[in-house]
Amino acid sequence: MIMESLLDTDLYKLTMQQAVFHQFPLANVRFKFKCRNEGVVFSQAHVDEINKEIEHLCSLTFDEKELDYLSNS
C-alpha cells in the first residue's frame, strides 16, 4: 500500500475538507481527482489500483503518536 498513515496527505486537502465540514455541515460534497500531467492516460488496471488504495485509506486511523504530533504542531 502507498498510504500507510493519514498523515500521508497534503495540508491543503485536510484544511479544505475541515472548512467545508465546519462551514457547511449539511452540504454534500464531491471531490474529484485531477491529474496535472498532460497526456497521461490511465488504464483500467491503474483505476483499479487507485480504487484499492482509496479503500485502504478508508481503513486507516490516527494512532496516539500521530495525534500527539498533530496537537503539538
N, C-alpha and C positions, 0 to 999 in steps of 0.2 A: 504494500500500500504506500502511496505517496504521502498522504496526510496521516501523520501519526499523533498530532495534537491539534486542539482547537486554536492554538497559538500560531499554527502554520497558515495564516491568512494575513491579509493586509489590514491595517488600521482603518483605512477608508471604508472598506466594506462593513466592518463592525460598527463604526460610528454612524454610517448612513442607516444601517438597519436599526440601531438604537434610536436614532432621530425619528424614524417612521414609527417605531413601536411606541415611543413616548408622546409624540405629537399627534399621531393618528391611530390610536389603539384599535379602532374598529375597522380600519381600512384593510382591504385585501390587496396585497401587492404581489408582483411577479418580477423576479429577477431574470435577466437574460444574459447568456454568455456571448461575448463579442471577441472574436479573435482579431487582434490588431495587425497581424501579419498578412499582407496581401498575398493572394494566390494560394493560400493553404486550403487544401480540400481534405475533409475528414471522411474516412471510410466508415462503414458500419462497425467494423472492429474497434475503431477509435471511439465512436459514440458509445459502444457497449462498455468499453474500459472506463470512460468518463462516468457513465451511469453507475458502474461498480464502485468507483471512488466516491461518488456522491452518497451512495448507500452506506459506505463505510464511514464517511464523515458524519452522517446522521447518528451513528452509534457512539461517537466519541463524547466524552465528558471531561471537564476540568478535574485534575487531581489537586490535592492540597498545595503542593509545591507551585503549581501554575496559578492557583488562586492567590497565594501569597505574593507571587511575582506581580500579578495584576494590581493587587491592592497597595503595593509598595512602589509602583511605577509612577 
